[in-house]
Amino acid sequence: MIGDFLKPPTDNLYKFLAISGLILQLIFLLFIPWNLYRLIRASTEAESTAEILKIDSAEERRKTEEYNSERDRWYSEREVVDNKIAALQSQLDNTSRLPRSERTAIVAELKQAKAERDERVRKAKDLYNTANAAYIDALKKRAELSARLRLERLEARVGIAITIFLFLLCIVGLAITIRGFDLWFYRVQLLQDTILKRQAATLESTSQYEAPPEAI
């Protein structure tokens, strides 16, 4: 019985056309909600990725401004230290007749100033290396997020195209169903009903002229 139910109506082309269009509509209508879910999900993920990319870009700008400010401050402080070292070195070179104690104090101060300059140079290099590594990591993350954003937007566009295509197929299926039922009714079912009515009328008229049965 189930096999007969699943068997396609190949006895009539119009019936087959109508039922095939109906089945197509059901399949496409069931597929549309799933595709809409994928479309909404892809759009939401694209918006989330774009927001993350925007936040990362703002953080990168903040770190860049912080690094530039620290660099400018270091350059200004280095200039002061360099001037101090130059003054101490000049004082040390031009005052050979200074007492030994004063000369020793100038040498100690000069040594301290050079050590301070070297420490600032080391910190500046560390700051540069840290900022450069952070900048490279930010570029890599931005490239990754940009690629993911493009992929998610492409998926959303494909989802829109598939949804439109499915709606068009549903319309085509509906047109096939209507056409099939229309042909089935006017070219088959209506003629069959007419033939049955004529056969019934013929049988009825024939039965009226038949002789009644003889009594026993």
TAVENLIN-V942101 format. One line per field, one symbol per residue. psi: psi as a letter, one per 40 degrees, with the letter a starting at -180 (. if undefined). Layout:
psi->???
This chain:
psi->dddddehigeehdddddddddddddddddddddddddddddddddddddddddddddddddddddddddddddddddddddddddddddddddegeeiidddddddddddddddddddddddddddddddddddddddddddddddddddddddddddddddddddddddddddddddddddddddecddddddddddddddddddddeiiiiii.
